[in-house]
């Protein structure tokens, strides 16, 4: 007897109703995007069964597809105004970029992994064709599309690369992402552009893995 195909549409609705909405996500654009855009399309073939779990999904190169509740709350924190110019740093397979575009942003997605780009290209072409997918060093941002109203870092960092602050629109730009301290504690922030640099405002605790290419350098302890 053949095994039944997974009902991804039902799983998607269940994800929104049981994982996302009960966790302080009320932005109707985020909820609608997560119901419409198939998360499984943004995963390697051997990870499809993990698409709607309440957890990060491991990707090649030490990367992850962030768990649904956390990416939803980060997107909500972006508070997108329709037509805003946005950059997604460490876009991975493109899921966060696709959701952000569905919320009304004009999105450039930056990724440096050939394996992840190979998944992102067809997935974005099918579900978010307006997203511009570019490749280059993650810490350098993407100056060609600046200034950005919004930069979403799709994963955790020890600190935001200085180049990102330089690519924000002066006075009104912001960075949304997850900061992790050396003890491993992570918290989501909105960091607003000020004349003195980025000013982060903590939002909620979350345990998102570090992006390897943007992880803090190891320090010697004497």
N, C-alpha and C positions, 0 to 999 in steps of 0.2 A: 504494500500500500504506500503510495507516494505521500511524503510529508506535505502538509498544507503550507502554502506560501504565507509569510507573515503579513498581518493586516497592519501595514505601517500607518495608514490613515487613522485607524482607531487608536493606535499607539500614540500618534501625534496629539490627538485630542486628549487622551488620557494624560500625557505629559503636561499639557497646558493646564488641565483642570486639577491635577493632583500634585504637581511639582511647582508650577509657576504661579498660578493665581493665588494659592494659599500663602505664598511667601512675599507678600507686599508688592506684587507687580500688578499695577492697575492701568498702565498706559495701553489704550486700546490698539494702538498701532503695533506695539510689540507683541501683544497677544495674537492679533490677526496675522502678523508675519510668521509667528511660530506655528500657527495652525496651518498655514498655507505652504511654507517652504519645507521640503522633505529633508530632514536632518541626515537620513541614511545616504543620500546622494553625495554628501560631503565626507564620506568615510571610505577607507579601503574595503575591498570586497570581503575580507576576512573579519571585519568589525561590524557588519551590518546588524548583527543580533544585539549589539551594544548601543544602538542608535538612541534609544529612548530610556536608557537607564538613568537613574538619579545619581550620576557620577561623571567624572571626567572620563573620556575615552582616549586611551593611549594611541599615539600616532608615531610614525617613524621619526628618528632623530631626537628622541626625548621630549617630543612635543605632545600636546593633548588638544582634544576638542573639549572646551570648557563645559562643565555640567550645565544643564538647561536653566536651572534656577539662577545661577550666577551670571551667565551671559545675559539673561533676561533683565536682571537688576542693573547690570552695567549699561545695557542699552537704554533702559529707562532713565538712568542717571545722565545719559548723553543729552536728554531733553532736546532732541533735534527740532530745529525749525526748518520747514520745508525749503529745499534748495540750498541749504548750508553745504559748504565745501568741507569734506571729511577725509581723513587719512586713517586707514586701519594698519597698524604696525604689527608684524608677525601674524599676518592674516591666515596662515596655515592653509587649510583646504577651502577657505572662503566662506564658511557658514556665517560667522559674525558679520562679515562685510555684506553678505546678501541680506541679512536681517536689517542692518543699518540702512541699506539702500531702500528696502521696503518701507522704512519709517520716514522716508522723504529726503534723505541726504544724497548729495552727489559724491560718490565714493571712489577713492583710489585705494587699492589694496596692495600692500607691500609684503613680499615674502622672498626668502633667500634659499629655500629648500626645493631642489628639483623634484623630489618625490612628492612633496605636498602640492607644488604647482601643477603636477600632472593630474592631480585629483581636482584642484580648484578650477582649472581652465574649462573643462566641459561642464562642471557643475554650475559655475557662474554664467557661462554662455546660455545654459538652459533656464536658469532661475533668476538671474540678476544681470542681464546682458549690458546694463548701463555701467556696471562696475569696471573701472580700469585696473587691470591686474598688471603690476610692475614687479621687477625683481632687482634686488640690490642689498647692500648691508643694512641690517635692521636698525642699527644704532645711528645711521646717517639720515633716517627719515627719507622723504622724497621731496627735495627742494623744487623740482620741476612743477609741482602742483600747488605750491604755497602761494599765498598764505591760507592756512586752514582755520575754519571756525572751530573745528573739533578734531581731535586725534584720539582714537581708541586703540589702546594697546591690548592685544588679544592674548593675554597671559600675564604672569607676574614678573616683576623686575625688582631689583634692590633699590634703584632710583631711575627716574626717567632720563634718557640720554639728553644731554644739553641741546643737541640739534633739534629736538622736537619743540622745545620752547622757542627757538629761533624761527621756526616755521609756522608758528601760530599767528593769527591775526592779532595785532596789538590791541590790548585792553579788553577785548571781548572773547578771545580764544580760550579754549580749555582742553585739558587732557583728562581722559577717563581711563582708569586701569586699576591694577592691583599692585600694591607695594608690599614687599616682604622684608622684614628685618633680619638681622643675622641669627636671631633665635628661631627663625622659621615662622613667625607669626605674620599672617597676611591680612590685609584690609583693603577694601575697595576705596578709591578716592576720586574726587573731582579736583583737579589742580588747575587753578585759574591763572592766566597770564597777568603779571603785575610788573611795574618798572623794575622791581627788585628780583624778578624771576618768578618761577612757578610757586604758587601758594596752595598746597594740598589741603583738602578738607575731607576727613574720614567719613565714610558712609556706613560700612558694615564689615564685619569680620568674614573672611573666606579663605579657604585653604586651596589656592590655585598654584600649581607647580611653576617654578621659574622657567622662563624662556632661556634655554642654554646659551644662546648667542648674546644675551643681555644680562646674564648672571653676574653678580659681583665677583671680582677677582679674589681668589683665595688669599687669606691673610695669614702670615706666620705668627705663631704664638710662642713667646719666649718664657 
